[in-house]
């Protein structure tokens, strides 16, 4: 007790001796920090939470944690990821629930012309097929054709043949043979030298327009005097997604709820939501975040409709030859979606194939599958992609 009394006495003596310094410097500093503290808390009390940015991409495909390259990131189709940036200028809180209200799904009409090719090592024939993978009839179109010789020893290139071909109007799902060439033809073979080592020469055939392009490169095996194309194997299965999924299947509902139970930290937060459709759609909705007391944290409207394509055909081959194999196996020069459904229904797109493609086992009826406790049990240390935090990068 005497010790404490001594300390207090010495402190008073020190203050009395340095009263000017204490009054001029220490007191203003204390007042400054107190004022700042009070001001910041008042600002947080009257602050707000805003969704400052919303962007959309195709759901990334990952194998063993590595993201696969997407050839066309500007076109949304089948399975889309919404990425939200949430700015919290209030105190830290908990987001208990995500609610999507007033969800509207309208038909989306578009043209999607695609060209695929393939090569038969035995017959030495290259085929190109053009098809409309969209929902709206296309116009007729002219395409350029370039056939080139390449020598990798001296890196020389020469044009074997060039020209143009016409593509006819196609309804959604229509397929046509657009170009065929026999590489055993002497007019082609005369450009190749059998004295040059194997695989040092190749032929490149390109068909293109302003918006479509299909190309094939086939090496020449000099020792056998023929062209050979060897394709590798497919990659491994995709990782299972661990992001809440808005599954839009007819009959469509207007409201969808997801249990989140995540902290909303001060400053920037990031959130992801996957959208799975069963047809080409224009989608709008109101999005609301609800706290653990049932109060709305923030609500906003998706103003511009999200344009999500739903291709007629499910094209999964890494070599982009799904339609080629269908046409060759069935010995067809033209076809349509009705015939494909009859001859090879596994080529026709549907929502279940998208789930299988993405290795997704999500059950849309289970709204609590995405709380933090269940994720700890199922992911064993894998960081939830839907988690709201400061560290995740958009």
C-alpha positions in Angstrom: 0.0 0.0 0.0 2.9 2.4 0.8 4.4 1.6 -2.5 1.2 2.6 -4.4 1.0 5.8 -2.3 4.6 6.7 -3.2 4.0 6.2 -6.9 0.9 8.5 -6.8 2.8 11.1 -4.8 5.7 11.1 -7.2 3.3 11.3 -10.2 1.6 14.4 -8.6 5.0 15.9 -8.0 6.1 15.3 -11.6 2.9 16.8 -12.9 3.3 19.9 -10.7 6.9 20.3 -11.9 5.9 19.9 -15.5 2.5 21.4 -15.5 3.1 23.5 -18.5 4.4 20.6 -20.6 1.5 18.5 -19.4 -1.0 21.2 -20.2 0.4 22.1 -23.6 1.2 18.6 -25.0 -0.1 15.7 -23.0 -3.7 17.0 -22.5 -4.2 18.0 -26.1 -2.9 14.5 -27.2 -5.3 12.8 -24.9 -8.2 15.0 -26.1 -7.2 14.3 -29.8 -7.2 10.5 -29.3 -10.4 10.6 -27.4 -12.1 12.8 -30.0 -10.8 10.6 -32.8 -12.1 7.5 -31.1 -15.5 9.0 -30.5 -15.7 10.4 -34.0 -14.8 7.0 -35.6 -17.3 5.2 -33.5 -20.0 7.7 -34.4 -19.1 7.4 -38.1 -19.3 3.6 -37.8 -22.7 3.8 -36.0 -24.1 6.0 -38.8 -22.0 4.3 -41.6 -23.5 1.9 -44.2 -22.8 -1.3 -46.0 -22.7 -1.2 -49.8 -22.2 -3.7 -52.6 -19.8 -1.6 -54.6 -19.1 -4.0 -57.4 -20.7 -7.1 -59.0 -19.0 -9.0 -61.9 -19.7 -12.3 -63.6 -17.4 -15.0 -65.0 -17.9 -18.6 -66.1 -17.3 -20.8 -63.0 -13.6 -21.7 -63.1 -12.6 -25.3 -63.6 -9.9 -26.5 -61.3 -8.0 -29.8 -61.1 -6.0 -30.4 -57.9 -6.3 -26.7 -57.0 -5.0 -25.5 -60.4 -7.3 -23.4 -62.5 -7.7 -24.5 -66.1 -7.5 -21.9 -68.8 -10.8 -20.7 -70.2 -10.8 -19.9 -74.0 -13.7 -17.5 -73.9 -14.2 -15.6 -70.7 -16.4 -12.9 -72.2 -19.3 -15.2 -73.0 -21.3 -16.5 -70.0 -22.8 -20.0 -70.4 -24.3 -22.9 -68.4 -22.7 -22.1 -65.0 -21.8 -18.6 -63.9 -20.1 -17.1 -60.9 -21.2 -13.8 -59.5 -18.4 -12.0 -57.6 -19.5 -9.3 -55.2 -17.4 -6.6 -53.5 -19.0 -5.5 -50.2 -17.8 -2.3 -48.5 -18.5 -2.3 -44.7 -18.2 1.2 -43.1 -19.9 0.0 -39.9 -18.9 -2.2 -37.1 -18.0 -5.8 -37.7 -21.1 -8.0 -37.8 -22.3 -11.5 -38.9 -24.1 -12.3 -42.2 -26.5 -15.0 -41.3 -28.4 -15.3 -44.6 -28.2 -14.4 -48.2 -31.7 -13.8 -49.9 -32.4 -13.5 -53.6 -35.9 -12.0 -54.1 -37.9 -11.1 -57.2 -35.9 -13.5 -59.3 -36.9 -13.3 -63.0 -35.8 -15.6 -65.8 -36.5 -14.6 -69.4 -35.6 -16.5 -72.6 -32.4 -15.4 -74.2 -32.1 -15.4 -78.0 -28.7 -15.4 -79.6 -26.6 -16.9 -82.5 -23.5 -19.0 -81.7 -21.8 -20.2 -84.8 -19.0 -22.8 -84.2 -16.7 -24.7 -86.5 -15.0 -28.0 -85.5 -12.7 -30.2 -87.4 -11.0 -33.6 -87.3 -8.6 -35.9 -89.1 -8.7 -39.6 -89.9 -5.2 -41.1 -90.0 -6.3 -44.0 -92.1 -8.2 -42.2 -94.9 -6.0 -39.0 -94.6 -9.2 -36.9 -94.9 -9.7 -33.7 -92.9 -13.3 -32.6 -92.3 -14.7 -29.3 -91.0 -18.2 -29.0 -89.7 -20.1 -25.7 -88.9 -23.1 -25.6 -86.5 -25.3 -23.1 -84.7 -25.0 -23.7 -80.9 -27.3 -20.9 -80.1 -31.1 -20.4 -80.1 -31.7 -18.0 -83.0 -31.3 -18.6 -86.7 -28.1 -17.4 -88.3 -27.5 -15.7 -91.6 -25.5 -17.1 -94.5 -21.8 -16.3 -94.2 -18.6 -16.4 -96.2 -15.4 -17.9 -94.8 -11.8 -17.8 -95.8 -9.7 -21.0 -96.2 -5.9 -21.0 -95.9 -3.8 -24.2 -96.4 -0.1 -23.7 -95.5 3.1 -25.8 -95.5 5.6 -25.4 -92.7 9.2 -26.7 -92.4 10.4 -26.5 -88.8 14.1 -27.0 -89.7 14.4 -23.7 -91.5 11.1 -22.3 -90.2 9.9 -21.7 -93.7 6.2 -21.4 -94.6 4.5 -21.4 -98.0 0.8 -21.2 -99.1 -0.5 -24.4 -100.6 -4.0 -23.1 -101.4 -6.3 -20.3 -100.3 -9.9 -19.5 -101.2 -13.4 -18.9 -99.8 -16.4 -21.0 -99.0 -20.0 -20.2 -98.1 -22.0 -21.2 -95.0 -25.7 -21.4 -95.2 -28.3 -20.0 -92.7 -28.6 -22.4 -89.7 -31.3 -22.8 -87.1 -30.3 -23.4 -83.5 -28.8 -26.9 -83.4 -28.3 -27.3 -87.2 -25.0 -28.8 -88.4 -23.5 -28.8 -91.9 -20.3 -30.1 -93.5 -18.5 -27.0 -94.7 -15.1 -28.2 -96.0 -13.3 -31.5 -96.7 -9.8 -32.2 -98.1 -7.9 -35.4 -98.9 -4.3 -35.0 -97.8 -3.1 -37.9 -99.9 -4.0 -35.9 -103.0 -0.8 -35.4 -105.1 -1.5 -31.6 -105.2 -0.9 -31.6 -101.5 1.8 -34.3 -101.3 4.0 -32.5 -103.9 4.8 -29.8 -101.3 6.4 -32.3 -98.9 9.9 -33.8 -99.0 10.3 -37.4 -97.9 14.0 -37.0 -97.4 13.4 -34.6 -94.5 13.2 -36.3 -91.0 9.8 -37.3 -89.5 7.7 -34.6 -87.9 9.8 -31.7 -89.3 7.1 -30.7 -91.8 3.4 -30.1 -91.2 0.2 -28.8 -92.9 -1.9 -26.1 -91.3 -5.5 -25.6 -92.4 -7.5 -22.6 -91.1 -11.1 -21.6 -91.8 -12.1 -18.3 -90.4 -14.4 -15.2 -90.6 -14.7 -12.1 -88.5 -16.0 -14.0 -85.4 -15.3 -17.7 -86.0 -12.1 -19.7 -86.5 -11.1 -23.3 -86.7 -7.6 -24.6 -87.2 -5.9 -27.9 -87.5 -2.1 -28.6 -87.7 -1.0 -32.1 -88.8 2.6 -33.3 -88.8 4.0 -35.2 -91.8 5.7 -38.6 -91.3 8.3 -38.7 -94.1 9.3 -42.3 -93.5 5.8 -43.5 -94.3 4.8 -40.7 -96.7 1.7 -39.8 -94.8 0.2 -37.4 -92.2 -0.2 -38.5 -88.6 -2.0 -36.8 -85.8 -1.6 -38.2 -82.3 -3.8 -36.9 -79.6 -3.0 -37.0 -75.8 -5.3 -38.1 -73.0 -7.8 -36.1 -71.0 -6.9 -34.5 -67.7 -8.1 -35.6 -64.3 -11.6 -35.0 -62.7 -12.4 -31.4 -61.7 -12.4 -30.3 -58.1 -15.8 -30.1 -56.4 -17.0 -26.5 -56.0 -17.6 -25.2 -52.5 -19.6 -22.1 -53.4 -23.4 -21.5 -52.8 -25.3 -22.4 -55.9 -28.5 -20.7 -57.2 -30.0 -23.5 -59.3 -32.6 -22.1 -61.7 -34.8 -24.9 -62.9 -38.4 -24.7 -64.1 -40.8 -24.0 -62.4 -38.7 -21.0 -61.3 -39.2 -19.6 -57.8 -39.1 -15.9 -57.0 -37.2 -16.2 -53.7 -34.1 -18.2 -52.8 -32.4 -18.4 -49.3 -28.8 -19.4 -48.3 -27.5 -19.8 -44.8 -24.0 -18.2 -44.7 -23.0 -17.5 -41.1 -19.9 -15.5 -41.9 -18.3 -12.4 -40.4 -18.6 -9.1 -42.3 -15.4 -7.4 -41.4 -14.7 -3.7 -41.5 -13.6 -2.6 -45.0 -13.7 -4.6 -48.1 -15.3 -8.1 -48.2 -15.6 -10.5 -51.1 -18.3 -13.0 -51.8 -19.0 -15.5 -54.6 -22.3 -17.1 -55.7 -22.6 -19.7 -58.6 -25.7 -19.6 -60.9 -26.7 -22.7 -62.7 -29.3 -22.5 -65.5 -31.4 -25.0 -67.5 -31.9 -22.9 -70.6 -30.5 -19.7 -72.2 -31.6 -17.0 -69.8 -31.8 -13.3 -69.0 -31.7 -13.1 -65.2 -32.4 -10.3 -62.7 -32.9 -10.4 -59.0 -32.8 -8.4 -55.7 -30.0 -9.5 -53.4 -30.2 -8.9 -49.6 -27.8 -9.8 -46.8 -29.4 -10.5 -43.4 -27.7 -10.4 -40.0 -28.1 -12.9 -37.1 -30.9 -10.7 -35.6 -32.9 -10.8 -38.8 -32.2 -7.3 -39.8 -31.2 -6.4 -43.4 -27.6 -5.3 -43.7 -27.7 -4.3 -47.4 -30.1 -4.8 -50.3 -29.5 -4.0 -54.0 -31.0 -4.8 -57.4 -29.2 -6.5 -60.2 -30.1 -3.7 -62.7 -28.9 -5.2 -66.0 -30.0 -8.7 -66.9 -27.3 -11.3 -66.7 -27.0 -12.9 -70.2 -26.3 -16.6 -69.7 -26.1 -18.9 -72.8 -27.2 -22.5 -72.8 -25.6 -24.2 -75.8 -27.5 -26.8 -77.8 -24.6 -29.2 -77.6 -22.4 -30.1 -74.6 -18.9 -29.9 -76.1 -16.4 -31.5 -73.7 -13.6 -32.8 -75.9 -10.3 -30.9 -75.3 -9.6 -31.3 -79.0 -12.9 -29.6 -80.0 -14.0 -32.5 -82.2 -17.3 -33.6 -80.6 -19.4 -32.7 -83.6 -16.8 -34.2 -86.0 -17.0 -37.6 -84.4 -20.8 -37.5 -84.4 -21.0 -36.7 -88.1 -18.3 -39.2 -89.1 -19.8 -42.1 -87.0 -23.2 -41.5 -88.4 -21.9 -40.8 -92.0 -23.8 -37.5 -92.2 -23.2 -34.3 -94.2 -25.9 -32.4 -92.3 -27.9 -32.8 -89.2 -30.1 -31.0 -86.6 -30.9 -31.0 -82.9 -33.8 -33.4 -83.2 -31.7 -36.0 -85.1 -28.8 -35.6 -82.6 -31.3 -36.3 -79.7 -32.2 -39.5 -81.5 -28.8 -40.7 -82.6 -26.5 -39.5 -79.8 -28.5 -37.9 -76.9 -25.4 -37.7 -74.7 -24.2 -34.8 -77.0 -27.3 -32.7 -76.2 -26.8 -30.2 -73.4 -28.7 -30.3 -70.1 -28.2 -29.1 -66.5 -27.3 -32.6 -65.2 -24.4 -32.8 -67.5 -23.1 -29.4 -66.3 -23.3 -30.8 -62.7 -21.4 -33.9 -63.8 -18.8 -31.8 -65.7 -18.1 -29.7 -62.6 -18.1 -32.7 -60.3 -20.9 -31.0 -58.3 -22.9 -32.8 -55.7 -24.7 -29.8 -54.4 -28.4 -30.3 -53.4 -30.4 -27.1 -53.9 -33.0 -28.3 -51.4 -30.4 -28.3 -48.6 -30.1 -24.6 -47.7 -27.8 -25.2 -44.8 -25.1 -27.1 -46.6 -22.9 -24.0 -46.8 -22.5 -23.0 -43.1 -19.0 -22.9 -41.8 -19.4 -26.0 -39.5 -20.4 -28.3 -42.3 -17.6 -27.0 -44.5 -15.0 -27.9 -41.8 -16.3 -31.4 -41.8 -16.3 -31.9 -45.6 -13.3 -29.8 -46.8 -10.7 -30.6 -44.1 -8.8 -27.5 -44.2 -9.7 -26.3 -47.7 -10.6 -22.6 -47.5 -14.3 -21.9 -48.4 -14.4 -19.9 -51.6 -17.6 -18.1 -50.5 -16.1 -16.9 -47.2 -16.3 -13.2 -46.6 -12.8 -11.9 -45.7 -10.2 -9.4 -46.5 -7.5 -11.7 -47.8 -9.4 -13.2 -50.8 -8.5 -11.5 -54.1 -11.2 -10.8 -56.7 
